[in-house]
Amino acid sequence: MLKLYFSPGACSMAAHIVLEESGEKYQSQQVHFADAEQRSEAYLKINPQGRVPALVLDDGESLAENTAILPYLGKRFGLWPTDPITEARILSLIGFLAASVHPSVAHMWRPERYAADAAVFPQIQEAGRKTFDGYLEQIDAKLAGRQWFSDQYSVADPYLLVFYPWGLRRGYPMQELKSFTAFKDRMLQRLAVQNILAREKINLEREA
Ligand SMILES: N[C@@H](CCC(=O)N[C@@H](CS)C(=O)NCC(=O)O)C(=O)O
């Protein structure tokens, strides 16, 4: 049985939603950031990066990184396209979210990763905010006139959703992003999304 290590509202929420959509039995276990559990000896054996998500596979081996976990789950559960161009577009989006959007958020909320001198943290955070705001607007444009990122619902959609509450938490006026907000409302109609938001105690209407 697959087992997901997650933290509420973290980027692991994407894989959590996909597992819930799958209809397959799975386990999920919270990694308690408040207790620095992600850096514990036991967890570092599961993911040496000390991050979530980590997915333990049927053979007991673990897999880290959204860029690997989401395509794997998508192929396993039929939430992945068969057409090579659509596949490339979804991979392009997953890469953009993982390698550009997510690090801009880390600049805002984890400035200590980027400099030892706390005096420069505000500059790092401000740069992260500006970059993240631009990315939120790009996501809104990508979703314009679309129900899902692709013609069919795929693992890209729960991954996009992760950044909506992050935008609220950052204080961006998310309601102004009409396409992203309509997408969030469509996601909220899905039972799996409702279940995981309840389990992770995440509110998509206002900053938690
Ligand atoms: N590149 C990784 C990033 C994972 C990541 O940064 N996860 C965050 C939560 S969204 C985390 O575990 N942070 C814990 C920490 O920095 O101590 C991925 O996309 O899977």
The ligand as an SDF file (V2000), in Angstrom:
LIG
                    3D

 20 19  0  0  0  0  0  0  0  0999 V2000
   11.3520   20.2440   -4.3780 N   0  0  0  0  0  0  0  0  0  0  0  0
   10.5060   19.6730   -3.3510 C   0  0  0  0  0  0  0  0  0  0  0  0
   10.2060   20.7480   -2.3230 C   0  0  0  0  0  0  0  0  0  0  0  0
    9.5420   20.1710   -1.1130 C   0  0  0  0  0  0  0  0  0  0  0  0
    9.4110   21.2250   -0.0150 C   0  0  0  0  0  0  0  0  0  0  0  0
   10.1040   22.2490    0.0110 O   0  0  0  0  0  0  0  0  0  0  0  0
    8.4960   20.9380    0.8980 N   0  0  0  0  0  0  0  0  0  0  0  0
    8.2910   21.8430    2.0220 C   0  0  0  0  0  0  0  0  0  0  0  0
    6.8020   21.9720    2.3130 C   0  0  0  0  0  0  0  0  0  0  0  0
    5.9160   22.7380    0.9680 S   0  0  0  0  0  0  0  0  0  0  0  0
    8.9520   21.2720    3.2700 C   0  0  0  0  0  0  0  0  0  0  0  0
    8.9480   20.0800    3.4740 O   0  0  0  0  0  0  0  0  0  0  0  0
    9.5000   22.1420    4.1160 N   0  0  0  0  0  0  0  0  0  0  0  0
   10.0830   21.7380    5.3490 C   0  0  0  0  0  0  0  0  0  0  0  0
   11.3260   22.5010    5.6950 C   0  0  0  0  0  0  0  0  0  0  0  0
   11.7720   23.3190    4.8620 O   0  0  0  0  0  0  0  0  0  0  0  0
   11.8750   22.2630    6.7720 O   0  0  0  0  0  0  0  0  0  0  0  0
    9.2350   19.1150   -3.9870 C   0  0  0  0  0  0  0  0  0  0  0  0
    8.6580   19.7590   -4.8620 O   0  0  0  0  0  0  0  0  0  0  0  0
    8.8150   17.9980   -3.6320 O   0  0  0  0  0  0  0  0  0  0  0  0
  1  2  1  0
  2  3  1  0
  2 18  1  0
  3  4  1  0
  4  5  1  0
  5  6  2  0
  5  7  1  0
  7  8  1  0
  8  9  1  0
  8 11  1  0
  9 10  1  0
 11 12  2  0
 11 13  1  0
 13 14  1  0
 14 15  1  0
 15 16  2  0
 15 17  1  0
 18 19  2  0
 18 20  1  0
M  END
$$$$
